[in-house]
Amino acid sequence: MLNHFRTGALFLFLFLITGATGFSQQIEKIITLPAGDKGSPVTINSSIGNIRLFQAMPDSSIFGYVQKGMGNRLVLAGPKKSITEDLQAYILEQYKEQFQPGGAELLIVIKDIRINERTFAMKERAYIHFLADSWISLNNDGKYLFASTLDTIFKTGGMDVTASHGKNIAKSLNALISKAADNYSAEATNALLYEEVEEQVRKRLDVPLLREETYKPGLYATYDEFLQNNPSIDTYRMETSKKTGIRFFTAYGSESEKEVNPWGLSKNGELYVYHDKNLVPIERYQNSFVISAYVEARKRRNQSVLIGALVGGMTGAIITSATGSGTYVYIPVTGQSRGMLLTDIPALGKEQPEPSHLDFETGKLYF
């Protein structure tokens, strides 16, 4: 959702900062999965006759972002053809020799794949989040039994971390195939047709916020309220300060006034995640929600400062900027910059990446 700048002075200010660069939605880095002997397929110990795959990702246009050039400029990274075609081609090349006539069919459902990078003082890290389910048709009757889920997040290092993304996707895919094969003989009672499996996994993306054209104003107490487009707090007071950041209060002006810690905010048709006493502007892209600075990154090149969402009429307007070295949340009314915005993913330890979007399953800021 694009931001609407309502005054000529504000537009000129943003224009001078961002520069008159051209618009672009071009993927600048193609992520390829390893081929031949470098594919490292797992050995399937069960009788599998075919492996079929489809994706049901919130944003199926890209894998994520990588850094490019001396300034670590963020650019879009995506598949050569499509995510389904590229992953299916990898599976066919790497596993066709292990297929057995009459064997069961394995169905892989990709729910999300996201990659990103971050440069530290003396090292670089590549990150991946891989979420997928596997189903098995034991009798080749067109009905599938649920086998397993793989939800993994990990990081890798090296001299060229961008080259590792394809290997990390393949590694995750192979781990899911191995896990599914181990559950080959698992008993299950709820067999579904292919169309039913697809309907079930895509249904999670069928939420009011993605169906309705307008966002109801107010504070979201939870991520579920956000998805339901149903903020439960419509009357509140916002307070900003250099020391405490942004704070929200309900029942203001009365003895029962109390501070609340909402999940997020909807105001003037714009959406925000409330994170570490700051408001992080987000925008819809396909069925995902991306930090506004990264939506701008989809449209501009060679630009170190990217303007995100502004809250008209609020005391503390918010600007986000994304570069290879940090995402900043800035509050002009106080002159306060909260510094680099990082994820909080336990599996990644102290080497956290910058967030770029909301994880659709949890509502947390992910890379």
Secondary structure, DSSP 8 states (H G I E B T S, - for coil): -------HHHHHHHHHHH-S--B-----EE-----GGGG------S-EEEEEEEE--S--S--EEEEETTTTEEEEEE-SS-HHHHHHHHHHHHHGGG--TT-EEEEEEEEEEEEEEEE-SS-EEEEEEEEEEEEEESSSSSEEEEEEEEEEEEEEESS-GGGGHHHHHHHHHHHHHHHHHHTTT---S--EEHHHHHHHHHHTT--HHHH-SS---EEESSHHHHHTT--SB-S-EEEEETTTEEEEEESTTSTT-EEE--SEEEETTEEEEEETTEEEEEEEETTEEEEHHHHHHTTB-S-S-------TT-SS--EEEEETTEEEEEETTTTEEEEE-----GGGTT------EE-TTT--EE-
